[in-house]
């Protein structure tokens, strides 16, 4: 059975009072945890630190960009004058280059136009020379001259004079009886029953198709003592018909000159 004798060293108990709690070292424990976190940071802490660093760098950059002065307000007057002079010089050089390129383009266009014009003129000259040389067919307004010689008394010289007067009056193409093309080198000779033209016997009536100004051609045949009078004096008749479309189909083969060569122009 327990001894009810009280302990002399123990004081009397007071009703309702609890024993006092011992103070804890919470401050020291927090510092230790902070030092531990700094010394050995976790992965999450590293990520947060990197994000904070990036955010801070972006903020500083933005502030510097906003504070930058791009209006040249802080430059000296002489610096601005030099800058304007440099810009003016650059502008002038650019304008000079534009002018040079435009002049070059104009020269090229002129050269191209000149070559084109020369080519067109050469083509026209070639066509004209081909007609005069009798190398191609021809068509145009002119006259149809008919010489009737029922007695065969019209002289070859009269036929030749008629052709010469037509040439003098501006004939550009001449054809006899739809057969022989007359050119500058054409020869005429007396033949049996007609006239030999470039080796071909042409018999009357002579039908001469001529391309040229009809009025000028007619005048060249009807003047006093001209071809028409000569033909009638020799027993023949010469009549003319003005045509709006004279067709000359006879052509000649080109003949290469045997002695003549092109000369040089000075």
Residue frames as qw, qx, qy, qz and C-alpha x, y, z in Angstrom:
[[0.000, 0.894, 0.449, 0.000, 0.00, 0.00, 0.00],
 [0.432, 0.543, -0.063, 0.718, 1.65, 3.38, -0.93],
 [0.406, -0.381, -0.431, 0.711, 3.00, 5.66, 1.57],
 [0.078, 0.872, 0.428, 0.224, 0.83, 8.71, 1.91],
 [0.443, -0.684, -0.041, 0.578, 3.61, 10.73, 3.49],
 [0.442, 0.895, 0.062, 0.017, 4.26, 13.74, 1.30],
 [0.746, 0.225, -0.060, 0.624, 7.71, 14.50, -0.17],
 [0.342, -0.750, -0.195, 0.531, 9.29, 17.16, 1.88],
 [0.311, -0.256, 0.349, 0.846, 11.06, 18.68, -1.15],
 [0.070, 0.430, 0.675, 0.596, 7.94, 19.08, -3.12],
 [0.160, 0.036, 0.217, -0.962, 5.84, 22.13, -2.70],
 [0.429, 0.393, 0.698, -0.418, 2.18, 22.07, -2.50],
 [0.227, 0.289, 0.717, 0.592, 0.32, 21.68, -5.73],
 [0.243, 0.335, 0.159, -0.896, -1.77, 24.56, -6.90],
 [0.520, 0.429, 0.735, -0.066, -5.00, 23.60, -8.51],
 [0.505, 0.807, 0.293, -0.093, -5.51, 24.46, -12.24],
 [0.053, 0.881, -0.392, -0.262, -1.92, 25.57, -13.09],
 [0.947, 0.296, 0.007, 0.126, 0.02, 23.68, -15.82],
 [0.671, -0.418, 0.224, 0.570, 3.79, 23.38, -15.90],
 [0.202, 0.847, -0.185, -0.455, 5.57, 26.13, -17.98],
 [0.889, 0.407, 0.137, 0.162, 6.78, 25.11, -21.55],
 [0.576, -0.427, 0.289, 0.634, 10.44, 25.36, -22.41],
 [0.348, 0.804, -0.122, -0.467, 11.22, 28.01, -25.10],
 [0.863, 0.240, 0.363, 0.257, 12.22, 26.52, -28.50],
 [0.303, -0.509, 0.366, 0.718, 15.14, 27.73, -30.66],
 [0.602, 0.644, 0.472, -0.014, 12.95, 28.65, -33.70],
 [0.195, 0.929, -0.199, -0.242, 15.20, 31.53, -34.87],
 [0.262, -0.564, 0.741, 0.252, 18.28, 29.40, -35.08],
 [0.603, 0.193, 0.770, 0.080, 16.43, 26.66, -36.87],
 [0.501, 0.816, 0.249, -0.144, 15.17, 29.13, -39.65],
 [0.074, 0.856, -0.445, -0.251, 18.65, 30.44, -40.31],
 [0.446, -0.301, 0.825, 0.174, 19.96, 26.96, -40.60],
 [0.629, 0.466, 0.622, 0.006, 17.27, 26.05, -43.09],
 [0.356, 0.914, -0.020, -0.195, 18.05, 29.21, -45.19],
 [0.129, -0.712, 0.651, 0.229, 21.76, 28.45, -45.20],
 [0.561, -0.015, 0.822, 0.100, 21.03, 24.89, -46.19],
 [0.589, 0.686, 0.416, -0.095, 18.82, 26.05, -49.07],
 [0.222, 0.909, -0.280, -0.214, 21.54, 28.44, -50.34],
 [0.280, -0.550, 0.768, 0.174, 24.27, 25.86, -50.09],
 [0.198, 0.050, 0.947, 0.247, 22.30, 23.04, -51.70],
 [0.472, 0.268, 0.038, -0.839, 19.44, 24.59, -53.78],
 [0.614, 0.256, 0.741, -0.091, 16.77, 22.35, -55.21],
 [0.318, 0.228, 0.656, 0.646, 15.91, 22.12, -58.92],
 [0.010, 0.826, 0.547, 0.133, 12.74, 24.19, -58.48],
 [0.306, -0.837, -0.046, 0.451, 14.75, 26.91, -56.76],
 [0.413, -0.242, 0.494, 0.726, 17.24, 26.99, -59.67],
 [0.219, 0.518, 0.674, 0.480, 14.44, 27.35, -62.24],
 [0.131, -0.914, -0.373, 0.086, 12.87, 30.20, -60.29],
 [0.406, -0.661, 0.169, 0.607, 16.25, 31.94, -60.02],
 [0.373, 0.050, 0.601, 0.705, 16.87, 31.69, -63.78],
 [0.085, 0.721, 0.613, 0.312, 13.41, 33.07, -64.55],
 [0.263, -0.896, -0.197, 0.299, 13.94, 35.97, -62.19],
 [0.434, -0.434, 0.354, 0.705, 17.32, 36.72, -63.80],
 [0.280, 0.322, 0.658, 0.621, 15.83, 36.70, -67.32],
 [0.061, -0.851, -0.513, -0.094, 12.96, 38.91, -66.21],
 [0.356, -0.793, -0.011, 0.493, 15.36, 41.38, -64.65],
 [0.410, -0.182, 0.502, 0.740, 17.55, 41.51, -67.79],
 [0.171, 0.561, 0.659, 0.472, 14.51, 42.12, -69.99],
 [0.178, -0.904, -0.363, 0.140, 13.36, 44.93, -67.74],
 [0.392, -0.628, 0.196, 0.643, 16.76, 46.65, -67.82],
 [0.352, 0.090, 0.626, 0.690, 16.94, 46.34, -71.61],
 [0.063, 0.745, 0.610, 0.264, 13.47, 47.81, -72.05],
 [0.269, -0.881, -0.170, 0.351, 14.31, 50.74, -69.81],
 [0.397, -0.423, 0.391, 0.715, 17.52, 51.43, -71.70],
 [0.275, 0.346, 0.690, 0.573, 15.66, 51.20, -75.02],
 [0.048, -0.862, -0.499, -0.072, 13.01, 53.63, -73.84],
 [0.341, -0.826, 0.005, 0.448, 15.64, 56.03, -72.52],
 [0.561, -0.020, 0.444, 0.698, 17.63, 55.99, -75.80],
 [0.205, 0.756, 0.095, -0.615, 17.42, 59.30, -77.72],
 [0.564, 0.222, 0.636, 0.478, 16.95, 58.74, -81.49],
 [0.240, 0.904, 0.353, -0.011, 15.84, 62.27, -82.31],
 [0.602, 0.356, -0.030, 0.714, 19.40, 63.66, -82.57],
 [0.252, -0.925, -0.153, -0.241, 18.40, 66.17, -79.88],
 [0.673, -0.680, 0.134, 0.258, 21.59, 65.54, -77.99],
 [0.753, 0.213, 0.215, 0.585, 23.96, 66.04, -80.95],
 [0.248, -0.539, 0.038, 0.804, 26.04, 69.15, -81.45],
 [0.457, 0.767, 0.098, -0.440, 25.09, 71.67, -84.16],
 [0.144, 0.647, -0.649, -0.375, 28.23, 70.92, -86.17],
 [0.311, -0.047, 0.949, 0.038, 27.47, 67.19, -86.02],
 [0.503, 0.583, 0.568, -0.289, 24.00, 67.84, -87.42],
 [0.341, 0.801, -0.224, -0.439, 25.44, 70.06, -90.18],
 [0.049, -0.453, 0.850, 0.264, 27.96, 67.38, -91.12],
 [0.418, 0.205, 0.879, -0.107, 25.20, 64.79, -91.15],
 [0.492, 0.727, 0.302, -0.372, 23.00, 66.94, -93.40],
 [0.209, 0.738, -0.497, -0.405, 25.93, 67.60, -95.73],
 [0.218, -0.222, 0.939, 0.145, 26.64, 63.89, -95.94],
 [0.477, 0.451, 0.727, -0.201, 22.99, 63.15, -96.73],
 [0.403, 0.805, 0.000, -0.436, 22.93, 65.90, -99.36],
 [0.050, 0.594, -0.722, -0.352, 26.07, 64.50, -100.97],
 [0.335, 0.040, 0.941, 0.019, 24.62, 61.00, -101.01],
 [0.485, 0.640, 0.492, -0.336, 21.39, 62.31, -102.52],
 [0.305, 0.791, -0.288, -0.446, 23.30, 64.18, -105.24],
 [0.087, -0.388, 0.882, 0.254, 25.40, 61.13, -106.08],
 [0.421, 0.290, 0.850, -0.124, 22.26, 59.00, -106.28],
 [0.455, 0.761, 0.230, -0.401, 20.60, 61.57, -108.55],
 [0.150, 0.692, -0.571, -0.415, 23.69, 61.70, -110.77],
 [0.234, -0.130, 0.954, 0.132, 23.65, 57.92, -111.05],
 [0.473, 0.533, 0.650, -0.264, 19.94, 57.98, -111.91],
 [0.362, 0.808, -0.105, -0.452, 20.59, 60.61, -114.61],
 [0.010, -0.524, 0.783, 0.334, 23.47, 58.55, -116.01],
 [0.342, 0.120, 0.932, 0.001, 21.39, 55.39, -116.16],
 [0.465, 0.686, 0.435, -0.351, 18.48, 57.23, -117.77],
 [0.256, 0.767, -0.378, -0.451, 20.83, 58.71, -120.39],
 [0.154, -0.295, 0.918, 0.218, 22.27, 55.26, -121.04],
 [0.438, 0.389, 0.794, -0.161, 18.77, 53.87, -121.47],
 [0.415, 0.793, 0.115, -0.431, 17.89, 56.72, -123.85],
 [0.098, 0.642, -0.645, -0.403, 21.05, 56.09, -125.86],
 [0.280, -0.036, 0.955, 0.090, 20.28, 52.39, -126.07],
 [0.463, 0.594, 0.595, -0.280, 16.74, 53.14, -127.17],
 [0.319, 0.809, -0.184, -0.457, 17.98, 55.62, -129.77],
 [0.054, -0.463, 0.829, 0.310, 20.55, 53.12, -130.98],
 [0.376, 0.210, 0.901, -0.046, 17.92, 50.39, -131.15],
 [0.445, 0.735, 0.353, -0.370, 15.52, 52.72, -132.95],
 [0.183, 0.744, -0.450, -0.459, 18.28, 53.76, -135.35],
 [0.172, -0.224, 0.932, 0.226, 19.15, 50.16, -136.11],
 [0.420, 0.450, 0.768, -0.179, 15.47, 49.34, -136.58],
 [0.375, 0.809, 0.074, -0.446, 14.99, 52.34, -138.86],
 [0.062, 0.608, -0.676, -0.411, 18.11, 51.42, -140.84],
 [0.307, 0.021, 0.948, 0.078, 16.89, 47.85, -141.16],
 [0.449, 0.637, 0.558, -0.286, 13.46, 48.98, -142.38],
 [0.282, 0.812, -0.218, -0.461, 15.07, 51.37, -144.85],
 [0.100, -0.413, 0.848, 0.316, 17.38, 48.62, -146.09],
 [0.405, 0.282, 0.868, -0.054, 14.39, 46.33, -146.59],
 [0.422, 0.782, 0.270, -0.371, 12.55, 49.04, -148.53],
 [0.132, 0.736, -0.504, -0.432, 15.63, 49.73, -150.66],
 [0.266, -0.170, 0.929, 0.193, 16.05, 46.03, -151.34],
 [0.466, 0.518, 0.696, -0.172, 12.41, 45.72, -152.41],
 [0.336, 0.843, -0.021, -0.419, 12.78, 48.75, -154.70],
 [0.004, 0.601, -0.710, -0.367, 15.98, 47.46, -156.27],
 [0.395, 0.072, 0.914, 0.057, 14.41, 44.03, -156.78],
 [0.489, 0.699, 0.452, -0.261, 11.53, 45.65, -158.66],
 [0.250, 0.845, -0.282, -0.378, 13.84, 47.78, -160.80],
 [0.103, -0.458, 0.847, 0.249, 16.03, 44.77, -161.52],
 [0.710, 0.129, -0.411, -0.557, 12.98, 42.72, -162.49],
 [0.196, 0.210, -0.933, 0.215, 13.68, 40.04, -159.87],
 [0.151, 0.298, 0.818, -0.468, 10.21, 40.09, -158.33],
 [0.064, 0.623, 0.688, 0.368, 6.64, 40.53, -159.51],
 [0.069, -0.118, -0.189, 0.973, 5.13, 43.98, -159.27],
 [0.010, -0.669, -0.720, -0.183, 1.72, 45.55, -159.03],
 [0.135, -0.487, -0.221, 0.834, 0.42, 49.10, -158.96],
 [0.426, 0.795, 0.308, -0.303, -1.36, 51.76, -160.97],
 [0.302, -0.383, 0.537, 0.689, -0.14, 52.67, -164.42],
 [0.535, 0.520, -0.204, -0.634, -0.82, 52.33, -168.13],
 [0.715, 0.116, 0.665, 0.182, -1.41, 49.60, -170.66],
 [0.212, 0.659, -0.351, -0.631, 0.10, 50.73, -173.95],
 [0.762, 0.261, 0.589, 0.067, -0.91, 48.83, -177.10],
 [0.098, 0.601, -0.471, -0.638, 1.04, 49.25, -180.35],
 [0.799, 0.363, 0.472, -0.086, -0.61, 47.71, -183.38],
 [0.010, -0.603, 0.575, 0.552, 1.57, 47.12, -186.45],
 [0.837, 0.315, 0.375, -0.244, -0.51, 45.27, -189.06],
 [0.707, 0.686, -0.168, 0.017, 2.06, 45.81, -191.83],
 [0.873, -0.255, 0.017, 0.416, 5.14, 45.14, -189.67],
 [0.453, 0.684, 0.031, 0.571, 6.49, 48.58, -190.52],
 [0.403, -0.898, 0.093, -0.152, 7.09, 49.94, -187.01],
 [0.544, 0.564, -0.519, 0.341, 10.85, 50.18, -186.62],
 [0.744, -0.314, -0.479, 0.345, 12.71, 48.71, -183.63],
 [0.302, 0.137, -0.235, 0.914, 14.14, 52.17, -182.95],
 [0.391, -0.444, -0.168, -0.789, 10.61, 53.47, -182.48],
 [0.797, -0.416, -0.432, -0.070, 9.89, 50.66, -180.00],
 [0.644, -0.109, -0.370, 0.660, 13.09, 51.49, -178.12],
 [0.033, 0.317, -0.056, 0.946, 12.27, 55.24, -178.10],
 [0.598, -0.512, -0.326, -0.522, 8.88, 54.40, -176.60],
 [0.798, -0.359, -0.412, 0.253, 10.52, 52.44, -173.79],
 [0.466, 0.070, -0.240, 0.849, 13.02, 55.22, -173.15],
 [0.210, -0.440, -0.081, -0.870, 10.29, 57.85, -172.93],
 [0.738, -0.506, -0.374, -0.243, 8.39, 55.65, -170.46],
 [0.728, -0.202, -0.363, 0.546, 11.52, 55.34, -168.31],
 [0.220, 0.243, -0.092, 0.940, 12.10, 59.08, -168.45],
 [0.428, -0.477, -0.207, -0.739, 8.48, 59.63, -167.35],
 [0.386, -0.424, 0.588, -0.570, 8.97, 57.53, -164.21],
 [0.884, 0.002, -0.365, -0.293, 8.14, 53.97, -165.25],
 [0.442, -0.582, 0.628, -0.267, 9.06, 51.61, -162.38],
 [0.522, -0.064, 0.848, 0.062, 8.30, 48.28, -164.06],
 [0.527, 0.476, -0.309, -0.632, 7.71, 47.36, -167.73],
 [0.551, -0.014, 0.834, 0.021, 6.54, 44.13, -169.29],
 [0.362, 0.330, -0.517, -0.702, 6.04, 43.15, -172.96],
 [0.696, 0.054, -0.538, -0.473, 3.18, 40.82, -173.93],
 [0.825, -0.439, 0.183, -0.306, 3.08, 39.17, -170.48],
 [0.958, 0.177, -0.121, 0.192, 6.38, 37.54, -171.45],
 [0.647, 0.268, -0.203, 0.685, 9.47, 39.74, -171.21],
 [0.393, -0.845, -0.215, 0.292, 10.41, 41.95, -168.24],
 [0.477, 0.712, -0.036, 0.514, 12.21, 45.07, -169.41],
 [0.592, -0.696, -0.080, 0.397, 15.08, 46.38, -167.24],
 [0.021, -0.894, 0.252, 0.369, 17.99, 48.75, -167.73],
 [0.285, -0.436, 0.762, 0.384, 20.13, 46.12, -169.46],
 [0.691, 0.417, 0.578, -0.122, 17.37, 44.94, -171.83],
 [0.159, -0.303, 0.584, 0.736, 18.43, 44.76, -175.50],
 [0.626, 0.573, 0.329, -0.413, 16.21, 45.31, -178.55],
 [0.178, -0.303, 0.726, 0.591, 16.83, 43.98, -182.05],
 [0.622, 0.301, -0.220, -0.688, 14.92, 43.49, -185.28],
 [0.411, -0.071, 0.908, -0.033, 13.45, 40.04, -185.73],
 [0.178, -0.099, -0.766, -0.609, 11.46, 38.23, -188.40],
 [0.400, -0.530, -0.669, -0.336, 7.83, 39.02, -187.74],
 [0.512, -0.817, -0.264, -0.030, 8.50, 41.13, -184.66],
 [0.045, 0.832, -0.412, 0.369, 11.11, 42.49, -182.27],
 [0.790, -0.056, -0.530, 0.302, 13.71, 40.46, -180.41],
 [0.315, -0.794, 0.217, -0.472, 13.83, 41.59, -176.78],
 [0.414, -0.563, 0.685, -0.205, 16.61, 40.02, -174.71],
 [0.025, -0.238, 0.948, 0.210, 16.73, 37.14, -177.14],
 [0.320, 0.392, 0.833, -0.225, 12.97, 36.52, -177.13],
 [0.000, 0.203, 0.555, 0.807, 10.91, 37.23, -180.28],
 [0.179, 0.492, 0.588, -0.617, 7.90, 39.35, -179.44],
 [0.162, 0.342, 0.674, 0.635, 5.30, 39.76, -182.21],
 [0.241, -0.004, 0.088, -0.967, 2.81, 42.61, -182.63],
 [0.110, -0.865, -0.033, -0.488, 0.50, 43.78, -181.38],
 [0.440, 0.169, -0.591, 0.655, 2.82, 44.86, -178.59],
 [0.521, -0.751, -0.299, -0.273, 1.06, 45.13, -175.25],
 [0.412, 0.315, -0.481, 0.707, 3.26, 47.05, -172.84],
 [0.556, -0.735, -0.385, -0.047, 2.20, 47.06, -169.18],
 [0.354, 0.433, -0.306, 0.770, 3.81, 49.92, -167.28],
 [0.496, -0.687, -0.479, 0.228, 3.65, 50.75, -163.55],
 [0.342, -0.012, -0.091, 0.935, 4.01, 54.41, -162.67],
 [0.184, 0.495, 0.312, -0.790, 2.13, 57.71, -162.55],
 [0.515, 0.503, 0.672, 0.172, -0.46, 57.30, -165.33],
 [0.226, 0.951, 0.146, -0.155, -0.63, 61.00, -166.18],
 [0.198, -0.766, 0.493, 0.362, 3.16, 61.39, -166.37],
 [0.518, -0.051, 0.793, 0.316, 3.50, 58.24, -168.48],
 [0.470, 0.689, 0.549, 0.062, 0.79, 59.37, -170.88],
 [0.087, 0.959, -0.088, -0.253, 2.41, 62.79, -171.25],
 [0.361, -0.562, 0.641, 0.378, 5.73, 61.13, -172.06],
 [0.484, 0.172, 0.798, 0.315, 4.13, 59.34, -175.03],
 [0.308, 0.756, 0.570, 0.088, 1.84, 62.02, -176.46],
 [0.131, -0.753, 0.083, 0.639, 4.02, 65.12, -176.70],
 [0.572, 0.765, -0.082, -0.286, 4.54, 66.64, -180.16],
 [0.580, 0.596, -0.554, -0.017, 6.69, 64.43, -182.38],
 [0.431, -0.463, 0.716, -0.297, 6.88, 61.89, -179.57],
 [0.231, -0.106, 0.964, 0.084, 6.46, 58.08, -179.66],
 [0.502, 0.498, 0.633, -0.313, 2.75, 58.18, -180.53],
 [0.429, 0.784, -0.134, -0.429, 3.43, 60.37, -183.58],
 [0.000, 0.528, -0.804, -0.275, 6.37, 58.17, -184.61],
 [0.394, 0.111, 0.910, -0.064, 4.28, 54.98, -184.48],
 [0.512, 0.669, 0.427, -0.328, 1.48, 56.55, -186.51],
 [0.271, 0.779, -0.376, -0.423, 3.95, 57.95, -189.06],
 [0.038, -0.366, 0.906, 0.207, 5.25, 54.40, -189.61],
 [0.537, -0.048, -0.645, -0.542, 1.77, 52.96, -190.24],
 [0.389, -0.237, -0.854, 0.252, 0.91, 51.71, -186.77],
 [0.386, -0.710, -0.190, -0.558, -1.30, 52.89, -183.90],
 [0.337, 0.063, -0.694, 0.634, -0.55, 53.58, -180.25],
 [0.502, -0.618, -0.290, -0.531, -3.33, 53.58, -177.68],
 [0.159, 0.247, -0.700, 0.651, -3.26, 53.90, -173.89],
 [0.620, -0.537, -0.468, -0.330, -5.50, 52.65, -171.11],
 [0.099, -0.537, 0.539, -0.641, -5.16, 53.89, -167.57],
 [0.751, -0.251, -0.607, -0.072, -5.37, 51.10, -164.96],
 [0.475, -0.744, 0.249, -0.397, -5.59, 51.20, -161.20],
 [0.746, -0.394, 0.536, -0.029, -4.03, 47.76, -160.85],
 [0.621, 0.605, -0.476, -0.147, -1.37, 46.73, -163.34],
 [0.875, -0.332, 0.354, -0.002, -0.09, 43.19, -162.75],
 [0.449, 0.694, -0.561, -0.053, 3.45, 42.39, -163.91],
 [0.927, -0.280, 0.221, -0.117, 4.31, 38.72, -163.41],
 [0.831, 0.437, -0.196, 0.283, 7.34, 38.23, -165.64],
 [0.507, -0.808, 0.272, 0.129, 10.63, 38.11, -163.69],
 [0.590, 0.661, -0.448, 0.119, 14.28, 37.79, -164.58],
 [0.896, -0.256, -0.196, 0.306, 17.06, 35.71, -163.10],
 [0.277, -0.918, 0.184, 0.217, 19.71, 37.68, -161.25],
 [0.773, 0.519, -0.134, 0.339, 22.93, 38.24, -163.14],
 [0.644, -0.627, 0.030, 0.437, 26.18, 38.49, -161.23],
 [0.264, 0.932, -0.211, -0.130, 28.38, 41.32, -162.50],
 [0.928, 0.177, -0.038, 0.327, 31.51, 40.06, -164.23],
 [0.520, 0.389, -0.146, 0.746, 33.63, 43.20, -163.96],
 [0.203, -0.687, 0.056, -0.696, 31.88, 45.65, -161.63],
 [0.523, -0.237, -0.690, 0.441, 32.44, 45.61, -157.87],
 [0.289, -0.890, -0.352, -0.023, 30.87, 47.69, -155.10],
 [0.362, 0.559, -0.238, 0.707, 32.78, 50.91, -154.45],
 [0.448, -0.399, -0.556, 0.576, 33.58, 52.33, -151.04],
 [0.055, -0.900, -0.299, -0.314, 31.84, 55.44, -149.81],
 [0.395, 0.291, -0.336, 0.804, 33.91, 58.31, -148.41]]
